[in-house]
């Protein structure tokens, strides 16, 4: 994975907006910077329609967004047997015979 270069910058935002962003970042166990950067990246992606995935409060990073998009297109998705819980775990390779 390549390193993303970052550059410090300064912007002026409303105090109530900063407070809301800090609360949301804390609630999702993220840094303020990570949350703001993710929101801005998501806005750019949405405009360019580069990724087509459901948008929620949990904005994924670029790699996660790519995996979500691939999964929605069926890329890299194996067949999961949903006929029973045991069959599902077996088809995922996560079934423990001892249990």
N, C-alpha and C positions, 0 to 999 in steps of 0.2 A: 504494500500500500504506500502510495507516495505521500510526502509531507505537504500539507497545504500552507502556503505562506500567508501570514496575517500582518496587517499594519494597523497600528493604533490610530484612531480618529476621534474627533469630538463632534457631537451633535447636541442640539438643544431640543429637549422634549418636555412636554407638560409634566408637572410633578405627579399628578394623579395617574398618568400613563406609566411613568417609571415605577410608581408604587404597585400598580396592577401587574406589571411585567415581573417585578421582583417577587411578588406573591405567587404568581404562576410558576416561575422558575423554581422557587423553594418547594412548592407543592409537588412538582414533578421531579424533584431531586436533580435539578440542572443548574448550571451557572447562569447568571443573568446574561452574560455575553453569548453563551451557547444558545439560549432561548431566542434572543434578538436576532442572531445570525441565522438560526433555523427559520424564523418567521420571514426574514427578508429573502432567503433562498427559496422558500416555498412560494412566496409571492412572484418571484422571477420565474420559477418553474411553471406556476399556474398560468402566467401570462404567455409563456412560450409553448404551453401544453406539452412540455418535454416529457413529463410523467403524468399518467392518468390513474391516480389512486384516490381513494376516499380521503378527504381532508378532515382532520379532527384536531383537538387540542394537543395531541401527541404528534408533533411534526417530526417525521423521521429524517435522519441524516441522508446524504446522497446514496451511500451504499445500501442502506436499508430500503430506501425508496426504489432503488433499482431491483432489489430482490422482491419487493412487494409487486412491482410491475411484472417481473418475470413470472412470479407465481400466479398472478391473475391471468397471464397468457398461457399458463400451463407448462412453462419452461422449467425443467428440472423437478417437476412434481411427479412423484411415483404414485401408483395406484394404491389407494388406501381402502381396505375392506371395512366397510361400516356396518356389516351385518350384525355384529355384536361388539361389545367392548373388548373381549379377548381377541377377536379377529382383527380389530383395529390395531391393538398393541402389537400383535404378531406381524401384521403387514408393515408396521413401522420399524420392526426389528427391535422392539423394546419390551417384549414379553418375557417375563421371568417365570420359567417352568416351575420353580419352587413355590410360587404363590398361587 
